[in-house]
């Protein structure tokens, strides 16, 4: 099934709500992350889930122009979309599959499957008509996808007997990138055992997400020297920090997406008057309320009802009342007093991407920044600039 965001537009619609995507910020983040890698390490930006909500086709175009040769997706359908749109670079599919249709789709589109179980090996071997390259995923503690490291010898023997499938790479998935010194180090040590059986120097090795990359730079001694830790950067590529502790490294990341809208109506609410469903917010003074046409139908978290903030004229303005499917309301009373002679109707507001960061929204909404950007729905136009 295709992603619900597969029709992301690059043009602004009739609504004042849109997500501005900065090409310059994306390029800057790419170059920053590349500068942290070592030598010829495998480097595969993740553009799954519509490039974390930023638009996979446009992001792939921008990164390809910067020399990126590998892309990672989670779904076969995502890889097919990229191929049909003209992406010729290597596309790695980190999908669980075992059926013939999936295998044939991968083969026809020349996608590179990241294989995580025996059924995938068998179905690919059955339908391959010529040698194909694959990567193997090993489970070192995530307990999600992947072969056991103890199966390495059996796998090596299997490949010797099935020459149509050629192992070109090995990978694992870190479950706690913020703790590379402990659990991460143990995972890398476990993964290093595969090299006793897959020792070809040309093999591509990839173990780190961008959080693991940052931790390695901060604490280089935490990565075993015998492990070449290639990188699959995701969140940091889009300018968001993967952990809460700010550092010199995370401060260099530039947010790529800015979600903005405009005030479309003003309401005068007297003392005691309520706002939105359930009357959860009541005015303690005569108040000016602004209505903004964005809501949880656009992916803005309902959890930010009565607790989130938006930016308007350089000020942080509180959200009041329940966030609706299509609208949210903000208290403009103090801003109205400061700009007493100016009309605020039609004024631009920034939901996140400037003073209000997606990381802050995630913390207030009791979630993670990954969810903030990936949930911005396809009905919000993306404007690339």
Protein Blocks (a to p, Z undefined) as FASTA:
>chain_A
ZZfklmccfbdcfbfbdcdddfklmmmmmmmmmmmpghjaccdddfehhinonopklmmm
mmmmnopabdcdfbfklmmmmmmnopabdcddfbddfbfklmmmmmmnopacddfbfklm
mmmmmmpcbdcdddddddehlopadcdfklmmmmmmmmmmmmmbccfbdcdddfblmlmm
mmmmmmmmmmmmmmmmmmcfkbccdfbdfklmmmmmmmmmlpcfklccddddfklmnopa
fbfbdcfklmmpccfbdcddddfbdcdddehiaedehilaccfbdcddddddddfknopa
fklgokaccdeehiacddedjddfkbccddfklmmmmmmmbcfehpacdfbhplpcfklm
mmmnopafklmmmmpcfklccddZZ
